[in-house]
Amino acid sequence: MSICSFSQEKNTEDVKKAEKNTNKGKFFFYWGWNRANFSVSDIHFTGDNYDFTLRNVKAKDRQTPFSFNDYLNPVNITIPQNNYRIGYFLKEHYTISLGVDHMKYVMVKDQTVKIDGEINSGTPFDGVYNNDDRILSEDFLQLEHTDGLNYVNVEVRRFDDIGHLIGLNHRNFQINLTEGFGTGILYPRTDATLFNQEKHDKFHLAGWGASAVVGLNLTFFKYFFIQSDLKLGYIYLSDVKTTANINDKATQSFTFFERTVLFGGRFNIF
């Protein structure tokens, strides 16, 4: 009698444990969209005939206006600012993942900034500058990382069901908190026109980034989820291609604040 009782108790504990530990060994993926804000940035331009720095340059993102064709048509879904990621639950509460944050960085046109350095390029902009004012007109500079500011990164996150904190305990709906850190490379296709010279206009490895993220995840029927993340990060671009001349480049660094809406799923492959 005691043996049966012990066996039944052990089986019950195993079932409870199996129901609780539902994440370890699962893969997950998501797709979604973002909005981003960028800090001001000092941009240092160097080339055969110039070496100058623009101070406190302002920039903004460029989100595509919503339409079903641009956001849901598989041919066009990479046009808006987007995020996609695939990951794996190493343990019940810890994940590792690889993804791309496809942001868009657009220098604000016609802003007035300070300029230091020298330009000797045979253009009307030639001169020696010492903290002088400079209007960033189209014939002087156009700068965008709009195809895009591609942050290819690895993230490690913690993942916790917090539904019990508000009295929610339902197997088909969970509220989860996720937070972690990431780091990776920047692989933009920069759209830059400097002094009306020929563009570079190719994808290239331009620098690196690091970020911290916190998010809220709503999971339905154990497999499908909606998630929203807040991400704060730092980007250092040491090799921004500005013209077709291989000797021309720009260097800049800035912080970003990103907000996302994401749709995805969790599943077992094996």
SVG drawing of the C-alpha trace seen along z (x, -y; Angstrom):
<svg xmlns="http://www.w3.org/2000/svg" viewBox="-6 -80 50 82">
<polyline fill="none" stroke="black" stroke-width="0.4" points="0.0,0.0 2.8,-2.4 4.7,-1.5 1.6,-2.4 1.2,-5.7 4.8,-6.6 4.7,-5.8 1.5,-7.8 3.1,-10.8 6.2,-10.6 4.3,-10.4 2.2,-13.5 5.4,-15.4 6.8,-14.4 3.7,-15.6 3.7,-18.9 7.4,-19.4 6.8,-18.6 3.9,-21.1 6.0,-23.8 9.2,-23.4 7.8,-24.0 10.4,-26.3 13.8,-24.5 14.9,-23.2 12.4,-25.2 13.2,-27.4 11.4,-30.7 11.2,-33.3 9.5,-36.6 8.9,-39.3 7.8,-42.9 8.4,-46.6 10.2,-49.4 10.4,-53.1 13.7,-54.6 15.1,-57.8 18.8,-58.8 21.0,-61.1 23.0,-63.9 26.3,-62.8 29.7,-64.3 30.5,-63.1 34.1,-63.1 34.7,-63.1 38.1,-62.3 39.2,-62.0 42.0,-63.0 41.1,-66.7 39.3,-67.2 39.3,-66.5 36.5,-68.0 34.0,-67.3 30.3,-68.3 29.2,-68.8 25.9,-67.6 24.2,-66.5 20.5,-65.6 18.9,-62.6 15.5,-60.8 14.1,-57.5 11.9,-57.0 9.0,-54.7 6.9,-53.8 3.3,-54.9 1.1,-51.9 -0.5,-50.1 -1.4,-46.4 0.8,-46.2 4.0,-47.4 3.5,-45.7 1.9,-42.4 2.8,-41.7 5.8,-39.3 7.5,-41.1 7.5,-44.4 7.7,-43.5 11.4,-44.5 10.6,-48.1 9.4,-49.3 11.7,-49.5 11.6,-45.9 13.0,-43.3 13.4,-39.6 15.1,-37.0 15.4,-33.3 16.5,-31.9 16.7,-29.0 15.8,-28.4 19.1,-27.2 17.2,-26.7 13.7,-27.4 14.4,-31.1 17.4,-31.9 17.5,-32.3 20.2,-33.0 19.2,-34.5 20.4,-36.0 18.5,-38.8 18.5,-41.9 17.2,-45.3 16.6,-47.1 16.4,-50.7 16.6,-53.8 18.8,-56.8 18.1,-60.0 20.1,-63.2 17.8,-66.1 18.1,-68.4 19.0,-72.1 19.9,-72.0 22.7,-74.4 25.7,-72.8 29.2,-73.7 32.1,-72.7 35.8,-72.3 38.6,-71.3 39.6,-71.9 38.0,-71.4 40.1,-71.7 38.0,-69.8 37.6,-72.5 34.1,-73.3 32.4,-76.4 32.8,-74.8 36.6,-75.0 38.1,-76.7 39.4,-76.3 36.8,-76.1 37.0,-76.7 33.7,-76.2 31.9,-77.9 28.2,-77.6 27.3,-75.3 23.9,-74.7 23.6,-71.1 22.1,-71.8 21.5,-69.1 24.5,-70.3 26.8,-70.1 25.7,-66.8 22.9,-64.2 23.4,-61.3 21.1,-58.3 21.5,-54.8 18.1,-53.8 18.6,-50.4 19.2,-50.4 21.0,-50.9 21.2,-47.1 22.2,-46.0 23.0,-42.3 23.2,-41.1 23.3,-38.3 21.2,-38.6 21.1,-36.7 17.9,-37.2 16.1,-36.1 12.4,-35.0 9.9,-34.9 6.2,-34.2 4.8,-37.0 1.1,-36.2 0.9,-34.8 1.8,-38.3 -1.7,-39.5 -3.5,-36.2 -3.3,-34.8 -2.6,-31.1 -3.9,-29.8 -2.1,-27.2 -3.3,-28.8 -2.3,-32.4 0.9,-33.7 2.3,-37.1 6.1,-37.1 8.8,-39.6 12.0,-39.4 15.2,-41.3 18.8,-41.0 21.8,-42.3 23.1,-42.2 26.0,-43.0 26.8,-42.8 27.9,-44.5 26.5,-47.2 26.0,-46.3 24.4,-49.3 23.8,-50.4 24.5,-54.1 22.9,-56.6 25.4,-59.6 26.0,-62.4 29.0,-64.7 29.7,-67.8 27.6,-66.1 30.2,-63.4 29.3,-59.8 27.8,-57.6 29.2,-54.4 25.8,-52.8 26.7,-49.2 26.3,-47.1 29.4,-47.1 30.6,-46.3 30.7,-49.7 31.1,-49.2 29.6,-47.6 26.9,-48.1 25.8,-47.0 22.4,-47.2 20.2,-46.4 16.5,-45.4 13.4,-44.8 10.1,-43.5 6.6,-42.2 5.5,-39.0 2.0,-37.7 1.9,-34.0 -1.3,-32.3 -1.9,-28.5 1.8,-27.9 3.0,-28.5 2.1,-32.0 3.0,-35.3 2.9,-39.1 5.8,-41.0 6.9,-44.6 10.5,-45.6 12.2,-48.7 15.8,-48.7 18.6,-51.2 21.9,-50.9 25.1,-52.4 26.4,-52.4 30.0,-53.1 30.4,-53.4 34.2,-53.6 33.9,-53.1 30.9,-54.8 31.3,-54.9 30.5,-58.4 31.6,-58.4 32.9,-56.0 36.4,-56.9 37.8,-54.2 39.7,-56.8 36.6,-58.8 34.8,-57.8 33.0,-59.1 33.1,-58.1 30.3,-58.6 28.8,-57.3 25.4,-57.7 22.9,-56.1 19.5,-54.9 16.2,-54.1 14.0,-51.6 10.4,-50.5 9.0,-47.4 5.8,-45.4 6.6,-41.8 4.7,-38.6 6.2,-35.1 6.0,-31.6 7.8,-29.0 8.1,-25.4 10.0,-22.1 11.9,-20.8 12.8,-17.4"/>
</svg>
